[in-house]
Amino acid sequence: MENQDYFILLYYCYTSIENPEEFREEHHQLCLNLNLRGRIIIAEEGLNGTVSGLKADCEKYMQTVKGDKRFTTLEFKVDTYPKHAFQKLHVRYKPEIVHSDLKNIDPTTKTGKYVEPAELKGMMDRDDVVLVDMRSKYEHEIGRFKDAVTFDIENFRDMPDHAHELEQYKDKKIVTYCTGGIKCEKASAYLLEQGFENVYQLHGGIINYGLELGGEDFEG
């Protein structure tokens, strides 16, 4: 069996970052010092990244990031790997940490209620619950939760144009899900803004569900 000497970290955090381009420089240097590789996006609205590195370096990175009061609510998803999962390091400033064109939506003030994986498993077969996949057509055709509602979209930014398709479910509990949870922070907040009342989101997305419960109930 191969040694699993490396970690892969997946994380995001919606939080206010003043001077994000200056923070980008500092964060880039931190990652270089720890020999991390991967992709990190920094914006005024927060931080979003996937990186790999030796376990000790990743532990130091997580400790440093969580030590910043802006990121106290950030949750790292951690997986082991025998080597670096990425070839290079990219730390970039962008207007949003996930492209949505919903810059007016602030998940730190309003977002859907979190549903934990075990809780979702118990809700799946209820008549008053509808699962909604917030990913692209390409992604949900590869795999999705059974009986989930999907949108014919190429990119997440197209989601608002299809939200009206959920009108028929306004009297039900709507549980949104995506890969890691980041899209649903804004998607669920947008649905609340559009008048939907019972809006939830799978905490940590499909990845967290898989880590806790495996692939059961996921088709693909």
C-alpha positions in Angstrom: 0.0 0.0 0.0 1.3 3.4 -0.9 2.2 5.9 1.8 -0.4 8.6 2.3 2.0 11.3 3.2 0.1 14.2 1.6 -3.2 16.0 2.4 -5.6 17.5 -0.1 -7.5 20.4 1.5 -10.8 21.7 0.1 -12.3 24.8 1.7 -14.2 28.1 1.4 -15.3 30.9 3.6 -17.6 33.9 3.0 -16.1 36.7 5.0 -15.2 40.4 4.5 -11.6 40.8 3.2 -10.4 44.4 3.0 -7.6 45.0 0.6 -7.9 41.6 -1.0 -5.1 42.1 -3.5 -2.7 42.9 -0.7 -4.0 39.8 1.1 -3.4 37.8 -2.0 0.3 38.6 -1.9 0.6 37.6 1.7 -1.4 34.4 1.2 0.6 33.5 -1.9 3.8 33.8 0.1 2.4 31.7 2.9 1.6 28.9 0.4 5.1 29.2 -1.2 6.8 28.9 2.2 4.8 25.7 2.9 5.3 24.3 -0.6 1.6 24.0 -1.2 0.2 23.6 -4.7 -3.3 24.1 -6.0 -5.8 26.9 -6.8 -6.9 29.6 -4.4 -9.3 32.5 -5.2 -9.5 35.6 -3.0 -12.2 38.3 -3.3 -13.7 41.0 -1.1 -16.4 38.4 -0.2 -14.0 35.6 1.0 -11.6 32.8 0.3 -12.0 29.6 -1.8 -9.3 27.0 -2.4 -8.1 23.5 -3.1 -4.5 22.7 -2.3 -2.2 19.8 -1.6 1.0 19.4 0.4 2.8 17.3 3.0 0.7 16.6 6.0 2.9 18.7 8.3 2.8 21.7 5.9 -1.0 21.4 5.5 -1.4 21.3 9.3 0.6 24.5 9.6 -1.5 26.1 6.8 -4.8 25.2 8.5 -3.5 26.4 11.9 -2.4 29.7 10.3 -5.6 30.3 8.4 -7.9 29.4 11.4 -5.8 31.7 13.5 -7.0 34.7 11.5 -10.2 35.9 13.1 -11.7 36.4 9.6 -11.7 32.7 9.0 -12.9 31.3 12.4 -15.9 29.7 10.7 -13.9 28.1 7.9 -14.1 24.3 7.7 -11.4 22.2 5.9 -12.3 19.0 4.2 -9.2 16.8 4.4 -8.3 13.8 2.3 -5.0 11.8 2.1 -3.0 11.2 -1.0 0.4 9.6 -1.8 1.8 12.8 -3.6 1.0 16.3 -4.6 -2.4 16.4 -6.4 -1.5 19.6 -8.3 1.4 20.6 -10.5 1.5 24.3 -9.7 0.3 27.0 -7.3 -2.2 29.7 -8.4 -3.4 32.3 -6.0 -5.6 34.8 -7.7 -7.8 37.8 -6.9 -11.3 37.8 -8.5 -14.5 39.7 -8.0 -16.2 36.6 -6.5 -15.0 33.4 -5.0 -17.4 31.5 -7.2 -18.7 33.1 -10.4 -22.4 33.8 -9.9 -23.2 37.4 -10.9 -25.0 37.5 -7.5 -22.7 40.1 -6.0 -25.6 41.6 -4.0 -26.1 38.4 -2.2 -24.3 38.1 1.2 -24.4 34.6 2.6 -23.0 35.9 5.9 -26.3 37.7 6.5 -28.8 35.4 4.9 -28.5 31.8 3.6 -30.3 28.5 3.7 -30.3 26.4 6.9 -27.6 23.8 7.0 -28.6 20.1 6.7 -26.0 17.6 7.8 -25.4 14.4 5.7 -27.1 12.0 8.1 -30.0 14.4 8.5 -30.4 14.6 4.7 -30.4 10.8 4.4 -33.4 10.7 6.7 -35.2 13.4 4.6 -34.7 12.0 1.2 -37.9 9.9 0.9 -40.2 12.4 2.4 -43.0 13.8 0.2 -42.5 17.3 1.6 -38.8 17.5 0.6 -37.3 18.3 -2.8 -33.6 18.0 -3.5 -32.2 20.6 -6.0 -28.9 20.2 -7.8 -27.2 23.5 -8.2 -24.4 22.2 -10.5 -24.1 22.4 -14.3 -25.7 20.0 -16.7 -22.3 18.3 -17.3 -21.8 17.7 -13.6 -25.3 16.3 -12.7 -25.3 14.1 -15.8 -22.2 12.4 -14.4 -23.9 11.8 -11.0 -26.6 13.2 -8.7 -28.8 12.3 -5.8 -31.7 10.1 -6.7 -34.9 12.0 -7.7 -33.1 15.4 -7.5 -34.4 18.3 -9.5 -31.8 19.6 -12.0 -31.3 22.6 -14.2 -30.2 22.7 -17.9 -27.4 25.2 -17.3 -23.8 25.3 -18.4 -22.6 27.6 -15.6 -23.8 28.5 -12.1 -24.3 32.1 -13.1 -27.2 30.9 -15.3 -29.1 29.5 -12.2 -31.2 32.7 -11.5 -32.7 32.3 -15.0 -34.1 28.9 -14.1 -35.1 29.5 -10.5 -38.8 30.0 -11.6 -38.8 26.2 -12.4 -39.0 25.6 -8.7 -42.2 27.6 -8.2 -44.2 24.3 -8.2 -42.3 23.3 -5.0 -42.8 26.5 -3.0 -44.9 24.6 -0.4 -42.1 22.0 0.2 -38.8 22.0 1.9 -36.2 22.7 -0.7 -32.7 21.3 0.0 -30.0 22.6 -2.4 -26.7 20.8 -2.9 -23.5 21.2 -5.0 -20.0 19.7 -4.9 -18.5 21.3 -1.9 -21.2 23.7 -0.6 -20.0 27.0 -1.8 -22.5 27.5 -4.6 -25.4 26.7 -2.3 -24.5 29.5 0.1 -25.6 32.0 -2.5 -28.1 29.8 -4.3 -30.2 29.2 -1.2 -29.9 32.9 -0.2 -31.1 33.8 -3.7 -34.2 31.5 -3.4 -35.0 33.1 0.0 -34.8 36.5 -1.7 -37.2 35.2 -4.3 -39.9 34.4 -1.8 -39.1 30.7 -1.1 -39.5 30.1 2.7 -38.3 26.6 3.5 -34.8 26.6 2.0 -32.0 24.4 3.2 -28.5 23.4 2.0 -26.4 20.3 2.3 -23.6 21.3 4.6 -20.3 20.6 2.9 -21.9 19.4 -0.3 -21.6 16.0 -2.0 -17.9 15.8 -0.9 -18.9 16.0 2.8 -21.8 13.5 2.3 -19.4 11.1 0.6 -16.8 11.4 3.4 -19.4 10.7 6.1 -21.8 8.3 4.4 -20.2 6.9 1.3 -21.9 6.8 -2.1 -25.2 5.4 -1.1 -28.2 7.3 -2.5 -25.9 9.0 -5.1 -26.4 7.8 -8.7 -23.3 7.9 -10.8 
